[in-house]
Amino acid sequence: MLKSIKVLAITLAMTAAILNADDFQLDGTWKLHHWKGYKPDPVMTCENSVLSIREVRGEYGFAVASSIRPAAKAGDTVTFHARLKGKGVFFLKLHNLDAEGKWICESSRSVRHELTQDWDDVALSVGVDNTEGKRPTRRILITVGTGNGGELDMTDSRLILQATDYVGEAKFPSQWLVFPNVANDAEPPLKTIPEEIDGIKGVLLTPENGQLDLTSLFPTQKLRNCAWLYGKIKATCASPYTLGAGADYFMALHV
């Protein structure tokens, strides 16, 4: 019975994930990217739904961009599917756009794949991000290409956009300032990080496997042991973020 419940739970989770994904067909939507680093333009032809690129002489190769610009936010995952063959290194790059579809910048996220002369079914995944100091990402532009001297044949191209319930890509702090043995009724500051709380100085701790073990900071293990932990989360821009934390007994979270 327990095994059946586990299987059902996994099936439901997978179904929910599938329902939360958008599938975009990309064949027929590709146009040459005219950035100066991709000049001169390569020779591009399309026959029987196969996009072919030859004579790639640009300093940075070439890229084609899809006219489909789906809504996306930081934390979502893009998976590019296609049948590919050719020569050189194939790349997939995202460009971040705002809510009106205006270009923000080229994302720092990209993936690469070594091309061969045989058809290869490829699936490449990359996460959507925000760009530090820029407007938050609300749409994306997808570009693919190769370096100088490359060749590409591509067909059956599609994009699966997996939305996430967790917004943003802010990382949990890699270091925490911990104040152990603090009185339960203490009222430490919530908007600044203090040097000490009621005469107790902070101890720097680094999480291991995403966890902080406070055992060694208390002389005895007992109910109502209290500690305050401070950590800094760096946000890349003014945008919604999902934050989460957990404890094995009682915890209050302040942001």
Backbone as CSV, one residue per row, in Angstrom:
resi,resn,N_x,N_y,N_z,CA_x,CA_y,CA_z,C_x,C_y,C_z
1,MET,0.828,-1.201,0.000,0.000,0.000,0.000,0.865,1.255,0.000
2,LEU,1.921,1.256,0.846,2.806,2.408,0.930,3.499,2.650,-0.405
3,LYS,3.930,1.558,-1.052,4.584,1.688,-2.349,3.638,2.318,-3.358
4,SER,2.358,1.912,-3.338,1.376,2.470,-4.260,1.195,3.960,-4.028
5,ILE,1.192,4.359,-2.760,1.036,5.768,-2.429,2.213,6.568,-2.957
6,LYS,3.438,6.014,-2.811,4.626,6.705,-3.304,4.564,6.865,-4.819
7,VAL,4.175,5.795,-5.518,4.078,5.846,-6.970,3.054,6.883,-7.392
8,LEU,1.912,6.924,-6.690,0.873,7.893,-7.002,1.383,9.313,-6.795
9,ALA,2.107,9.526,-5.701,2.631,10.859,-5.404,3.609,11.311,-6.478
10,ILE,4.483,10.388,-6.911,5.452,10.721,-7.948,4.742,11.019,-9.260
11,THR,3.729,10.218,-9.590,2.971,10.431,-10.820,2.282,11.782,-10.808
12,LEU,1.665,12.126,-9.681,0.993,13.414,-9.566,1.979,14.560,-9.697
13,ALA,3.156,14.407,-9.104,4.166,15.459,-9.186,4.625,15.657,-10.622
14,MET,4.843,14.545,-11.346,5.270,14.641,-12.729,4.180,15.266,-13.584
15,THR,2.918,14.892,-13.338,1.806,15.456,-14.089,1.711,16.949,-13.866
16,ALA,1.879,17.373,-12.615,1.822,18.797,-12.299,2.924,19.555,-13.019
17,ALA,4.118,18.958,-13.083,5.239,19.616,-13.752,4.967,19.765,-15.241
18,ILE,4.403,18.718,-15.859,4.097,18.764,-17.283,3.052,19.830,-17.577
19,LEU,2.017,19.904,-16.739,0.965,20.887,-16.947,1.483,22.304,-16.781
20,ASN,2.583,22.469,-16.067,3.134,23.788,-15.786,4.182,24.191,-16.813
21,ALA,4.264,23.454,-17.935,5.260,23.736,-18.966,4.573,24.172,-20.256
22,ASP,5.213,25.089,-20.985,4.729,25.545,-22.286,5.670,25.030,-23.365
23,ASP,5.083,24.591,-24.488,5.839,23.988,-25.585,5.707,24.887,-26.814
24,PHE,6.831,25.358,-27.349,6.833,26.253,-28.501,7.569,25.599,-29.663
25,GLN,6.911,25.517,-30.815,7.547,25.007,-32.023,8.354,26.139,-32.665
26,LEU,9.621,25.884,-32.967,10.513,26.945,-33.428,10.848,26.880,-34.912
27,ASP,10.629,25.738,-35.564,10.911,25.654,-37.000,10.143,26.754,-37.734
28,GLY,10.815,27.441,-38.628,10.169,28.502,-39.397,10.186,29.863,-38.722
29,THR,10.728,29.938,-37.502,10.756,31.220,-36.778,12.148,31.834,-36.726
30,TRP,13.144,31.172,-37.331,14.534,31.615,-37.184,14.903,32.685,-38.199
31,LYS,15.591,33.732,-37.712,16.110,34.792,-38.572,17.551,35.101,-38.150
32,LEU,18.362,35.499,-39.108,19.756,35.806,-38.802,19.860,36.944,-37.789
33,HIS,20.779,36.783,-36.849,21.094,37.838,-35.886,22.162,38.729,-36.529
34,HIS,21.895,40.036,-36.576,22.760,40.925,-37.364,23.770,41.700,-36.527
35,TRP,24.130,41.158,-35.361,25.187,41.792,-34.567,26.477,41.826,-35.388
36,LYS,27.258,42.900,-35.218,28.461,43.089,-36.033,29.471,41.956,-35.861
37,GLY,29.466,41.302,-34.684,30.389,40.197,-34.469,30.049,38.963,-35.290
38,TYR,28.821,38.947,-35.865,28.395,37.828,-36.705,28.486,38.166,-38.197
39,LYS,29.049,39.332,-38.529,29.181,39.740,-39.924,30.495,39.214,-40.503
40,PRO,30.580,38.882,-41.792,29.490,38.949,-42.765,28.452,37.852,-42.533
41,ASP,27.228,38.095,-43.006,26.180,37.094,-42.846,26.578,35.784,-43.518
42,PRO,26.253,34.660,-42.883,26.487,33.366,-43.533,25.419,33.112,-44.589
43,VAL,25.562,32.013,-45.288,24.545,31.593,-46.256,23.522,30.733,-45.523
44,MET,22.257,31.166,-45.525,21.195,30.444,-44.823,20.151,29.975,-45.826
45,THR,19.839,28.688,-45.802,18.794,28.127,-46.653,17.876,27.254,-45.810
46,CYS,16.687,27.018,-46.304,15.738,26.138,-45.616,15.017,25.292,-46.650
47,GLU,15.143,23.973,-46.521,14.510,23.048,-47.454,13.996,21.847,-46.686
48,ASN,12.732,21.502,-46.926,12.094,20.375,-46.228,12.212,20.516,-44.708
49,SER,12.000,21.748,-44.217,12.014,22.060,-42.777,13.392,21.930,-42.144
50,VAL,14.442,21.789,-42.965,15.806,21.737,-42.437,16.475,23.090,-42.677
51,LEU,16.848,23.759,-41.585,17.572,25.020,-41.680,19.058,24.709,-41.828
52,SER,19.681,25.245,-42.877,21.100,24.978,-43.134,21.878,26.288,-43.149
53,ILE,23.007,26.278,-42.480,23.882,27.446,-42.415,25.271,27.043,-42.905
54,ARG,25.794,27.807,-43.868,27.121,27.545,-44.409,27.893,28.872,-44.533
55,GLU,29.195,28.746,-44.816,30.081,29.895,-45.036,30.032,30.863,-43.852
56,VAL,30.306,30.317,-42.675,30.297,31.113,-41.444,31.668,31.764,-41.281
57,ARG,31.739,33.078,-41.533,33.022,33.777,-41.506,33.056,34.924,-40.492
58,GLY,32.006,35.106,-39.716,31.996,36.162,-38.711,33.034,35.914,-37.626
59,GLU,33.541,36.988,-37.022,34.566,36.846,-35.983,34.091,35.932,-34.863
60,TYR,32.806,36.043,-34.507,32.243,35.209,-33.446,31.264,34.179,-34.008
61,GLY,31.429,33.863,-35.303,30.556,32.876,-35.917,29.261,33.507,-36.382
62,PHE,28.158,32.851,-36.067,26.844,33.362,-36.465,25.839,32.975,-35.394
63,ALA,24.676,33.606,-35.460,23.549,33.209,-34.616,22.260,33.482,-35.366
64,VAL,21.269,32.643,-35.108,19.907,32.916,-35.556,19.044,33.083,-34.313
65,ALA,18.068,33.975,-34.411,17.174,34.258,-33.289,15.756,33.875,-33.662
66,SER,15.027,33.301,-32.714,13.631,32.949,-32.950,12.755,34.181,-32.758
67,SER,11.733,34.307,-33.600,10.780,35.414,-33.452,9.819,35.181,-32.293
68,ILE,9.812,33.969,-31.733,8.979,33.667,-30.566,9.710,34.138,-29.316
69,ARG,9.048,34.976,-28.542,9.663,35.552,-27.342,8.737,35.316,-26.152
70,PRO,8.804,34.132,-25.582,7.833,33.746,-24.551,8.029,34.499,-23.241
71,ALA,6.927,34.649,-22.512,6.996,35.216,-21.168,7.756,34.257,-20.265
72,ALA,8.671,34.785,-19.477,9.487,33.965,-18.575,9.996,34.854,-17.456
73,LYS,10.347,34.228,-16.358,10.877,34.971,-15.211,12.091,34.238,-14.656
74,ALA,12.886,34.948,-13.886,14.054,34.340,-13.264,13.634,33.145,-12.421
75,GLY,14.345,32.044,-12.590,14.013,30.812,-11.887,13.375,29.774,-12.785
76,ASP,12.774,30.207,-13.922,12.211,29.256,-14.882,13.341,28.515,-15.600
77,THR,12.990,27.384,-16.220,13.978,26.587,-16.955,13.554,26.446,-18.408
78,VAL,14.489,26.687,-19.310,14.267,26.541,-20.745,14.984,25.284,-21.216
79,THR,14.261,24.412,-21.940,14.884,23.235,-22.554,14.671,23.299,-24.060
80,PHE,15.767,23.312,-24.795,15.748,23.392,-26.251,15.926,21.992,-26.820
81,HIS,14.992,21.572,-27.677,15.058,20.266,-28.338,15.220,20.489,-29.841
82,ALA,16.073,19.687,-30.481,16.233,19.771,-31.932,17.029,18.578,-32.431
83,ARG,16.931,18.338,-33.753,17.832,17.401,-34.423,18.904,18.243,-35.096
84,LEU,20.158,17.932,-34.793,21.272,18.749,-35.262,22.346,17.896,-35.919
85,LYS,23.028,18.468,-36.878,24.294,17.928,-37.355,25.088,19.087,-37.931
86,GLY,26.393,18.888,-38.092,27.193,19.973,-38.632,28.641,19.873,-38.236
87,LYS,29.250,21.036,-38.030,30.674,21.098,-37.719,30.908,22.233,-36.733
88,GLY,31.744,21.974,-35.727,32.049,22.998,-34.744,31.222,22.836,-33.474
89,VAL,31.158,23.898,-32.689,30.445,23.884,-31.411,29.161,24.697,-31.540
90,PHE,28.058,24.034,-31.283,26.736,24.669,-31.295,26.501,25.342,-29.947
91,PHE,25.910,26.536,-29.962,25.605,27.200,-28.692,24.146,27.643,-28.645
92,LEU,23.616,27.671,-27.441,22.286,28.216,-27.153,22.471,29.343,-26.149
93,LYS,21.983,30.531,-26.480,22.079,31.679,-25.580,20.704,32.301,-25.390
94,LEU,20.467,32.780,-24.179,19.247,33.522,-23.888,19.563,35.009,-23.831
95,HIS,18.595,35.811,-24.244,18.660,37.260,-24.066,17.467,37.666,-23.209
96,ASN,17.711,38.523,-22.233,16.660,38.945,-21.311,15.906,40.145,-21.877
97,LEU,14.584,40.076,-21.797,13.711,41.160,-22.255,12.823,41.605,-21.106
98,ASP,12.331,42.856,-21.170,11.420,43.314,-20.123,9.984,42.965,-20.483
99,ALA,9.029,43.446,-19.696,7.627,43.073,-19.894,7.092,43.547,-21.242
100,GLU,7.676,44.616,-21.797,7.241,45.143,-23.085,8.002,44.517,-24.249
101,GLY,8.874,43.566,-23.953,9.645,42.916,-24.999,10.884,43.677,-25.412
102,LYS,11.253,44.722,-24.647,12.460,45.482,-24.962,13.689,44.749,-24.430
103,TRP,14.749,44.786,-25.219,15.985,44.074,-24.886,16.634,44.671,-23.646
104,ILE,17.037,43.817,-22.703,17.775,44.255,-21.514,19.263,43.991,-21.715
105,CYS,19.602,42.743,-21.964,20.999,42.374,-22.198,21.056,40.887,-22.541
106,GLU,22.225,40.450,-22.972,22.444,39.023,-23.174,22.617,38.371,-21.812
107,SER,21.912,37.285,-21.586,22.012,36.585,-20.311,23.397,35.966,-20.157
108,SER,23.789,35.780,-18.917,25.054,35.080,-18.647,24.896,33.575,-18.812
109,ARG,23.666,33.117,-19.003,23.397,31.683,-19.107,23.502,31.230,-20.561
110,SER,24.279,30.212,-20.824,24.380,29.625,-22.156,24.834,28.178,-22.025
111,VAL,24.576,27.377,-23.055,25.029,25.984,-23.080,25.595,25.679,-24.464
112,ARG,26.460,24.661,-24.523,27.138,24.314,-25.772,27.032,22.819,-26.050
113,HIS,27.199,22.483,-27.330,27.112,21.079,-27.753,28.024,20.882,-28.960
114,GLU,28.842,19.840,-28.916,29.761,19.530,-30.020,28.979,18.864,-31.148
115,LEU,29.033,19.461,-32.338,28.310,18.927,-33.490,29.101,17.809,-34.165
116,THR,28.374,16.885,-34.813,28.986,15.821,-35.606,28.318,15.799,-36.978
117,GLN,28.831,14.975,-37.872,28.270,14.871,-39.220,27.024,13.991,-39.264
118,ASP,26.680,13.370,-38.144,25.476,12.535,-38.070,24.378,13.271,-37.315
119,TRP,23.123,13.018,-37.696,21.998,13.631,-36.992,22.011,13.208,-35.526
120,ASP,21.761,14.174,-34.665,21.779,13.930,-33.221,20.569,14.617,-32.598
121,ASP,19.795,13.867,-31.814,18.674,14.453,-31.071,19.223,15.082,-29.797
122,VAL,19.064,16.382,-29.694,19.704,17.143,-28.624,18.659,17.788,-27.729
123,ALA,18.920,17.778,-26.420,18.109,18.513,-25.446,19.066,19.303,-24.554
124,LEU,18.972,20.605,-24.600,19.853,21.486,-23.830,19.013,22.357,-22.904
125,SER,19.354,22.371,-21.633,18.581,23.130,-20.646,19.406,24.274,-20.080
126,VAL,18.733,25.390,-19.825,19.385,26.559,-19.241,18.355,27.314,-18.408
127,GLY,18.815,27.896,-17.310,17.922,28.630,-16.426,17.786,30.090,-16.831
128,VAL,16.610,30.643,-16.574,16.361,32.065,-16.817,16.848,32.853,-15.602
129,ASP,17.489,33.999,-15.848,18.005,34.790,-14.733,17.607,36.252,-14.868
130,ASN,17.870,37.015,-13.818,17.852,38.473,-13.888,19.287,38.943,-14.075
131,THR,19.455,40.189,-14.493,20.784,40.752,-14.671,21.009,41.832,-13.631
132,GLU,22.129,41.735,-12.942,22.399,42.650,-11.835,22.332,44.105,-12.285
133,GLY,21.540,44.891,-11.545,21.425,46.313,-11.823,20.509,46.663,-12.975
134,LYS,19.857,45.659,-13.584,18.985,45.900,-14.734,17.526,45.655,-14.351
135,ARG,16.638,45.901,-15.313,15.224,45.614,-15.105,15.024,44.111,-14.995
136,PRO,14.005,43.659,-14.248,13.785,42.215,-14.127,13.355,41.590,-15.445
137,THR,13.778,40.358,-15.656,13.428,39.621,-16.870,11.957,39.236,-16.850
138,ARG,11.256,39.513,-17.961,9.850,39.133,-18.082,9.578,38.348,-19.363
139,ARG,10.492,38.432,-20.325,10.431,37.628,-21.548,11.853,37.243,-21.936
140,ILE,11.969,36.281,-22.850,13.293,35.868,-23.301,13.341,35.777,-24.818
141,LEU,14.530,36.004,-25.346,14.838,35.801,-26.756,15.830,34.651,-26.835
142,ILE,15.571,33.691,-27.723,16.427,32.512,-27.852,17.286,32.655,-29.100
143,THR,18.599,32.493,-28.958,19.494,32.480,-30.109,20.325,31.203,-30.087
144,VAL,20.602,30.676,-31.280,21.481,29.514,-31.419,22.456,29.802,-32.549
145,GLY,23.600,29.123,-32.539,24.571,29.342,-33.594,25.816,28.502,-33.403
146,THR,26.856,28.832,-34.161,28.162,28.173,-34.027,29.248,29.244,-34.099
147,GLY,30.483,28.836,-33.842,31.612,29.735,-33.981,32.059,29.859,-35.425
148,ASN,33.109,30.646,-35.633,33.665,30.862,-36.964,34.056,29.528,-37.597
149,GLY,33.683,29.349,-38.877,34.016,28.131,-39.599,33.063,26.983,-39.368
150,GLY,32.039,27.195,-38.561,31.092,26.125,-38.271,30.084,25.914,-39.387
151,GLU,29.390,24.804,-39.307,28.280,24.497,-40.209,27.149,23.924,-39.372
152,LEU,25.910,24.179,-39.799,24.767,23.705,-39.014,23.621,23.294,-39.910
153,ASP,23.065,22.111,-39.633,21.767,21.686,-40.148,20.880,21.447,-38.937
154,MET,19.675,22.008,-38.951,18.797,21.929,-37.777,17.352,21.740,-38.210
155,THR,16.647,20.845,-37.527,15.226,20.633,-37.774,14.558,20.162,-36.488
156,ASP,13.233,20.111,-36.522,12.441,19.674,-35.354,12.808,20.469,-34.101
157,SER,13.015,21.764,-34.261,13.407,22.584,-33.109,12.174,23.034,-32.334
158,ARG,12.273,22.929,-31.031,11.177,23.349,-30.161,11.748,23.763,-28.817
159,LEU,10.934,24.480,-28.090,11.355,25.009,-26.794,10.307,24.658,-25.752
160,ILE,10.749,24.076,-24.647,9.854,23.807,-23.525,10.253,24.735,-22.386
161,LEU,9.298,25.545,-21.957,9.537,26.492,-20.873,8.852,25.977,-19.619
162,GLN,9.660,25.608,-18.636,9.157,25.060,-17.373,9.097,26.182,-16.339
163,ALA,7.886,26.629,-16.044,7.721,27.678,-15.035,7.969,27.097,-13.650
164,THR,8.418,27.928,-12.749,8.688,27.491,-11.389,7.780,28.212,-10.412
165,ASP,7.484,27.540,-9.315,6.724,28.185,-8.248,7.617,29.095,-7.421
166,TYR,8.930,28.960,-7.607,9.884,29.745,-6.833,10.467,30.825,-7.730
167,VAL,10.293,32.068,-7.347,10.647,33.195,-8.195,12.054,33.684,-7.878
168,GLY,12.815,33.994,-8.929,14.147,34.551,-8.728,15.209,33.485,-8.620
169,GLU,16.475,33.943,-8.600,17.593,33.000,-8.537,18.569,33.382,-7.433
170,ALA,18.084,34.158,-6.438,18.948,34.546,-5.321,19.403,33.307,-4.553
171,LYS,20.680,33.267,-4.221,21.234,32.118,-3.511,21.177,32.343,-2.009
172,PHE,20.991,31.243,-1.274,20.988,31.331,0.178,22.384,31.734,0.641
173,PRO,22.503,32.498,1.725,23.816,32.987,2.168,24.823,31.855,2.369
174,SER,26.055,32.107,1.947,27.119,31.112,2.123,27.786,31.239,3.484
175,GLN,27.433,32.282,4.219,27.989,32.460,5.554,26.953,33.155,6.439
176,TRP,26.877,32.698,7.688,25.910,33.241,8.638,26.630,33.707,9.901
177,LEU,26.118,34.802,10.483,26.588,35.259,11.784,25.575,34.784,12.820
178,VAL,26.025,33.893,13.708,25.129,33.223,14.654,25.391,33.738,16.071
179,PHE,24.309,34.099,16.757,24.388,34.515,18.165,23.698,33.437,19.006
180,PRO,24.453,32.540,19.647,23.846,31.460,20.428,23.555,31.906,21.859
181,ASN,22.730,31.104,22.534,22.435,31.334,23.959,21.854,32.720,24.227
182,VAL,21.039,33.187,23.305,20.363,34.467,23.495,19.071,34.229,24.273
183,ALA,18.713,35.157,25.136,17.484,35.024,25.921,16.271,34.969,25.003
184,ASN,15.274,34.166,25.410,14.079,33.999,24.584,13.332,35.305,24.356
185,ASP,13.423,36.223,25.302,12.674,37.475,25.178,13.532,38.616,24.630
186,ALA,14.698,38.302,24.111,15.556,39.337,23.526,14.889,39.930,22.287
187,GLU,15.201,41.175,21.985,14.636,41.853,20.818,15.766,42.434,19.964
188,PRO,16.493,41.587,19.266,17.602,42.056,18.426,17.082,42.883,17.249
189,PRO,17.939,43.677,16.619,17.521,44.464,15.449,17.177,43.556,14.271
190,LEU,16.201,43.983,13.472,15.762,43.188,12.328,16.204,43.782,10.991
191,LYS,16.688,45.023,10.998,17.069,45.670,9.742,18.570,45.904,9.617
192,THR,19.309,45.587,10.660,20.771,45.684,10.612,21.360,44.431,11.248
193,ILE,22.619,44.164,10.961,23.310,43.027,11.574,24.159,43.557,12.724
194,PRO,23.836,43.186,13.961,24.553,43.733,15.120,25.906,43.060,15.317
195,GLU,26.776,43.715,16.066,28.054,43.103,16.440,27.872,42.151,17.612
196,GLU,26.893,42.468,18.493,26.596,41.578,19.611,25.151,41.769,20.036
197,ILE,24.619,40.754,20.714,23.259,40.797,21.253,23.341,40.496,22.743
198,ASP,22.948,41.459,23.545,22.995,41.309,25.010,24.365,40.816,25.478
199,GLY,25.416,41.384,24.900,26.770,41.027,25.301,27.318,39.776,24.652
200,ILE,26.527,39.100,23.843,26.975,37.869,23.165,27.449,38.219,21.759
201,LYS,28.687,37.875,21.444,29.245,38.156,20.128,28.878,37.044,19.143
202,GLY,28.764,37.424,17.883,28.378,36.467,16.861,29.509,35.537,16.459
203,VAL,29.121,34.345,15.995,30.062,33.334,15.507,29.749,33.075,14.035
204,LEU,30.769,33.127,13.163,30.555,32.874,11.741,30.446,31.376,11.479
205,LEU,29.379,30.979,10.767,29.184,29.577,10.401,28.927,29.478,8.904
206,THR,29.448,28.416,8.304,29.219,28.127,6.888,28.351,26.882,6.769
207,PRO,27.252,26.933,6.014,26.392,25.751,5.874,27.131,24.586,5.223
208,GLU,26.779,23.375,5.627,27.264,22.158,4.988,26.067,21.426,4.413
209,ASN,26.101,21.200,3.107,24.976,20.575,2.405,23.681,21.335,2.665
210,GLY,23.802,22.664,2.729,22.623,23.493,2.904,22.093,23.566,4.320
211,GLN,22.825,23.011,5.291,22.344,22.985,6.670,23.352,23.638,7.612
212,LEU,22.815,24.256,8.663,23.636,24.812,9.735,23.398,23.998,10.998
213,ASP,24.448,23.444,11.553,24.351,22.648,12.782,24.783,23.524,13.954
214,LEU,23.835,23.822,14.847,24.110,24.706,15.981,24.445,23.944,17.258
215,THR,24.533,22.627,17.177,24.714,21.801,18.378,25.906,22.244,19.214
216,SER,27.031,22.487,18.556,28.260,22.790,19.298,28.237,24.162,19.962
217,LEU,27.256,24.985,19.634,27.215,26.341,20.178,26.466,26.431,21.506
218,PHE,25.827,25.329,21.909,25.092,25.321,23.176,25.768,24.363,24.153
219,PRO,25.949,24.765,25.414,26.599,23.880,26.398,25.785,22.631,26.673
220,THR,24.469,22.740,26.655,23.590,21.581,26.849,22.457,21.649,25.836
221,GLN,21.913,20.488,25.508,20.783,20.427,24.597,19.495,20.403,25.413
222,LYS,18.674,21.416,25.251,17.449,21.495,26.045,16.436,22.362,25.308
223,LEU,15.188,22.235,25.735,14.141,23.074,25.185,14.425,24.537,25.497
224,ARG,13.992,25.386,24.586,14.087,26.843,24.727,15.503,27.386,24.559
225,ASN,16.439,26.547,24.096,17.694,27.126,23.624,17.363,28.088,22.479
226,CYS,17.965,29.243,22.470,17.606,30.253,21.471,18.859,30.816,20.814
227,ALA,18.803,30.938,19.504,19.902,31.556,18.754,19.310,32.466,17.684
228,TRP,20.038,33.521,17.368,19.676,34.407,16.264,20.736,34.267,15.177
229,LEU,20.268,34.130,13.923,21.162,33.945,12.786,20.923,35.065,11.775
230,TYR,22.000,35.661,11.294,21.910,36.736,10.307,22.691,36.337,9.056
231,GLY,22.071,36.527,7.906,22.737,36.262,6.637,22.296,37.275,5.598
232,LYS,23.157,37.557,4.621,22.854,38.510,3.558,22.514,37.760,2.270
233,ILE,21.394,38.136,1.668,21.000,37.588,0.371,21.123,38.702,-0.659
234,LYS,21.910,38.461,-1.697,22.137,39.477,-2.718,21.108,39.341,-3.829
235,ALA,20.303,40.382,-4.018,19.315,40.403,-5.098,19.914,41.134,-6.293
236,THR,19.753,40.573,-7.481,20.361,41.172,-8.664,19.631,42.429,-9.113
237,CYS,18.327,42.514,-8.825,17.561,43.689,-9.219,16.286,43.744,-8.391
238,ALA,15.551,44.848,-8.530,14.295,45.008,-7.791,13.236,44.126,-8.436
239,SER,12.997,42.975,-7.853,12.104,41.983,-8.448,11.618,41.050,-7.357
240,PRO,10.475,40.382,-7.555,10.019,39.412,-6.546,11.004,38.251,-6.399
241,TYR,11.151,37.767,-5.189,12.001,36.610,-4.906,11.278,35.700,-3.928
242,THR,11.497,34.410,-4.068,10.983,33.437,-3.113,12.116,33.032,-2.182
243,LEU,11.877,33.152,-0.882,12.861,32.754,0.119,12.252,31.669,0.992
244,GLY,13.066,30.714,1.386,12.559,29.639,2.234,13.613,29.156,3.202
245,ALA,13.170,28.660,4.329,14.085,28.098,5.327,13.284,27.156,6.208
246,GLY,13.983,26.293,6.921,13.306,25.347,7.806,14.152,25.046,9.021
247,ALA,13.531,24.533,10.050,14.237,24.161,11.280,13.588,22.915,11.854
248,ASP,14.306,22.237,12.772,13.767,20.989,13.317,12.909,21.226,14.560
249,TYR,12.679,22.489,14.902,11.765,22.720,16.019,10.950,23.978,15.759
250,PHE,11.378,25.114,16.250,10.611,26.345,16.075,11.519,27.412,15.490
251,MET,10.967,28.192,14.553,11.779,29.216,13.915,10.900,30.371,13.496
252,ALA,11.412,31.583,13.608,10.782,32.771,13.040,11.719,33.313,11.967
253,LEU,11.155,33.701,10.818,11.962,34.175,9.696,11.654,35.641,9.447
254,HIS,12.678,36.470,9.439,12.528,37.903,9.178,13.337,38.259,7.939
255,VAL,12.750,39.062,7.047,13.444,39.503,5.835,13.435,41.031,5.816
